[in-house]
Amino acid sequence: MPMQRAPRASFERMNATLLACPKCRVAVPVRKRLLLVLPNGEKYEYVCPQCGSTCGDTIEPPARPF
């Protein structure tokens, strides 16, 4: 009987490329901007390139030490 391996993650982290802008009311290709450096990771916000509104945010955990 062969040993079963644990499923492998297909990706580490996803990045948003299109988000709905609350002000323009359309999906726009967003820019990712560093907002804060926190103890538990870095906080980024996604900004609409047309009006400058924040479309969302995310916290990325710190990179693992080598």
Rosetta constraint file for C-alpha pairs under 8 A:
AtomPair CA 16 CA 30 HARMONIC 7.53 0.50
AtomPair CA 17 CA 29 HARMONIC 5.40 0.50
AtomPair CA 17 CA 30 HARMONIC 5.89 0.50
AtomPair CA 17 CA 31 HARMONIC 7.97 0.50
AtomPair CA 18 CA 27 HARMONIC 5.83 0.50
AtomPair CA 18 CA 28 HARMONIC 5.22 0.50
AtomPair CA 18 CA 29 HARMONIC 4.48 0.50
AtomPair CA 18 CA 30 HARMONIC 5.91 0.50
AtomPair CA 19 CA 27 HARMONIC 5.09 0.50
AtomPair CA 19 CA 28 HARMONIC 5.67 0.50
AtomPair CA 19 CA 29 HARMONIC 6.69 0.50
AtomPair CA 19 CA 30 HARMONIC 6.54 0.50
AtomPair CA 19 CA 55 HARMONIC 6.48 0.50
AtomPair CA 19 CA 56 HARMONIC 7.89 0.50
AtomPair CA 20 CA 25 HARMONIC 6.41 0.50
AtomPair CA 20 CA 26 HARMONIC 5.37 0.50
AtomPair CA 20 CA 27 HARMONIC 4.08 0.50
AtomPair CA 20 CA 28 HARMONIC 6.23 0.50
AtomPair CA 20 CA 55 HARMONIC 6.61 0.50
AtomPair CA 21 CA 25 HARMONIC 5.33 0.50
AtomPair CA 21 CA 26 HARMONIC 5.76 0.50
AtomPair CA 21 CA 27 HARMONIC 6.09 0.50
AtomPair CA 21 CA 28 HARMONIC 6.62 0.50
AtomPair CA 21 CA 48 HARMONIC 6.42 0.50
AtomPair CA 21 CA 53 HARMONIC 7.12 0.50
AtomPair CA 21 CA 54 HARMONIC 7.57 0.50
AtomPair CA 21 CA 55 HARMONIC 5.33 0.50
AtomPair CA 22 CA 26 HARMONIC 7.79 0.50
AtomPair CA 22 CA 53 HARMONIC 7.60 0.50
AtomPair CA 22 CA 55 HARMONIC 6.73 0.50
AtomPair CA 23 CA 51 HARMONIC 7.59 0.50
AtomPair CA 23 CA 53 HARMONIC 6.90 0.50
AtomPair CA 24 CA 51 HARMONIC 7.39 0.50
AtomPair CA 28 CA 48 HARMONIC 6.57 0.50
AtomPair CA 28 CA 49 HARMONIC 7.74 0.50
AtomPair CA 29 CA 48 HARMONIC 7.21 0.50
AtomPair CA 29 CA 49 HARMONIC 7.47 0.50
AtomPair CA 30 CA 46 HARMONIC 5.73 0.50
AtomPair CA 30 CA 47 HARMONIC 5.40 0.50
AtomPair CA 30 CA 48 HARMONIC 5.14 0.50
AtomPair CA 30 CA 49 HARMONIC 6.30 0.50
AtomPair CA 30 CA 55 HARMONIC 7.77 0.50
AtomPair CA 31 CA 46 HARMONIC 5.47 0.50
AtomPair CA 31 CA 47 HARMONIC 5.18 0.50
AtomPair CA 31 CA 48 HARMONIC 6.64 0.50
AtomPair CA 31 CA 49 HARMONIC 6.71 0.50
AtomPair CA 32 CA 44 HARMONIC 6.40 0.50
AtomPair CA 32 CA 45 HARMONIC 5.79 0.50
AtomPair CA 32 CA 46 HARMONIC 4.67 0.50
AtomPair CA 32 CA 47 HARMONIC 6.43 0.50
AtomPair CA 33 CA 44 HARMONIC 5.41 0.50
AtomPair CA 33 CA 45 HARMONIC 5.36 0.50
AtomPair CA 33 CA 46 HARMONIC 6.31 0.50
AtomPair CA 33 CA 47 HARMONIC 7.22 0.50
AtomPair CA 34 CA 42 HARMONIC 7.27 0.50
AtomPair CA 34 CA 43 HARMONIC 6.26 0.50
AtomPair CA 34 CA 44 HARMONIC 4.46 0.50
AtomPair CA 34 CA 45 HARMONIC 6.53 0.50
AtomPair CA 35 CA 42 HARMONIC 7.64 0.50
AtomPair CA 35 CA 43 HARMONIC 5.52 0.50
AtomPair CA 35 CA 44 HARMONIC 5.09 0.50
AtomPair CA 35 CA 45 HARMONIC 6.33 0.50
AtomPair CA 36 CA 42 HARMONIC 5.88 0.50
AtomPair CA 36 CA 43 HARMONIC 5.04 0.50
AtomPair CA 36 CA 44 HARMONIC 7.01 0.50
AtomPair CA 37 CA 41 HARMONIC 6.36 0.50
AtomPair CA 37 CA 42 HARMONIC 4.52 0.50
AtomPair CA 37 CA 43 HARMONIC 6.24 0.50
AtomPair CA 38 CA 42 HARMONIC 5.56 0.50
AtomPair CA 38 CA 43 HARMONIC 7.07 0.50
AtomPair CA 40 CA 61 HARMONIC 5.98 0.50
AtomPair CA 40 CA 62 HARMONIC 6.77 0.50
AtomPair CA 41 CA 59 HARMONIC 6.08 0.50
AtomPair CA 41 CA 60 HARMONIC 5.27 0.50
AtomPair CA 41 CA 61 HARMONIC 4.14 0.50
AtomPair CA 41 CA 62 HARMONIC 4.75 0.50
AtomPair CA 42 CA 59 HARMONIC 5.47 0.50
AtomPair CA 42 CA 60 HARMONIC 5.31 0.50
AtomPair CA 42 CA 61 HARMONIC 6.58 0.50
AtomPair CA 42 CA 62 HARMONIC 7.00 0.50
AtomPair CA 43 CA 57 HARMONIC 7.12 0.50
AtomPair CA 43 CA 58 HARMONIC 5.71 0.50
AtomPair CA 43 CA 59 HARMONIC 4.28 0.50
AtomPair CA 43 CA 60 HARMONIC 6.40 0.50
AtomPair CA 44 CA 57 HARMONIC 5.52 0.50
AtomPair CA 44 CA 58 HARMONIC 5.35 0.50
AtomPair CA 44 CA 59 HARMONIC 6.20 0.50
AtomPair CA 44 CA 60 HARMONIC 7.75 0.50
AtomPair CA 45 CA 54 HARMONIC 6.66 0.50
AtomPair CA 45 CA 55 HARMONIC 7.50 0.50
AtomPair CA 45 CA 56 HARMONIC 5.75 0.50
AtomPair CA 45 CA 57 HARMONIC 4.03 0.50
AtomPair CA 45 CA 58 HARMONIC 6.36 0.50
AtomPair CA 46 CA 54 HARMONIC 5.81 0.50
AtomPair CA 46 CA 55 HARMONIC 5.41 0.50
AtomPair CA 46 CA 56 HARMONIC 5.16 0.50
AtomPair CA 46 CA 57 HARMONIC 5.71 0.50
AtomPair CA 47 CA 52 HARMONIC 5.72 0.50
AtomPair CA 47 CA 53 HARMONIC 5.67 0.50
AtomPair CA 47 CA 54 HARMONIC 4.65 0.50
AtomPair CA 47 CA 55 HARMONIC 5.65 0.50
AtomPair CA 47 CA 56 HARMONIC 7.48 0.50
AtomPair CA 48 CA 52 HARMONIC 4.91 0.50
AtomPair CA 48 CA 53 HARMONIC 5.39 0.50
AtomPair CA 48 CA 54 HARMONIC 6.40 0.50
AtomPair CA 48 CA 55 HARMONIC 6.46 0.50
